Every structure is written in C-alpha cells, then in structure tokens.
Amino acid sequence: MRKLIYQGHVLTNLDGLTDSWVLIIGEQRRTDSLFELRRQIQFFEELGVLPQSKLELNSDAQTNVTEKPRPKLPGKK
C-alpha cells in the first residue's frame, strides 16, 4: 500500500496501479489517477468547498495554544 499526502489530503493506492489512487474526503470516496485527483483537489480548493484537511486542523490547534510568558533569568539581557 502506498500513501501520498498532497496539500494535506491523503491519497492511497492499494493495488499499485497508476489509475487506482483513492481520495477520501468526508463521506466521499474517489478513485482515479493521481493526476486527476490532484486536479480535483486544486479545483475544489479554488471553489472553497473542501473541508479543512487534517494538517490544517492540526496547525490551527497548535496556534491556538497559549503559552505563558517565560520568566526572565537574572544575569541575562
């Protein structure tokens, strides 16, 4: 099984054939060539209809974490 992450979306290929890549977005499962699935991802991102990818969700969660200010140590400027 091969996996490829393209712009935060996971593409998998179980059969090893060039036209059997699978893209799962929400409830939808699309099987096509790697070129066609990449084209569809770009098209749907331009339309703004794709849900946030897992990578975007993780980066949002990390940026929302607030850090406490570190105390200044004596002798350091």
Protein Blocks (a to p, Z undefined) as FASTA:
>chain_A
ZZddeehiacddfkopaklcccdehjbccdddfklmmmmmmmmmmnopaccdfklmmmmm
mmmpccddddddehiZZ
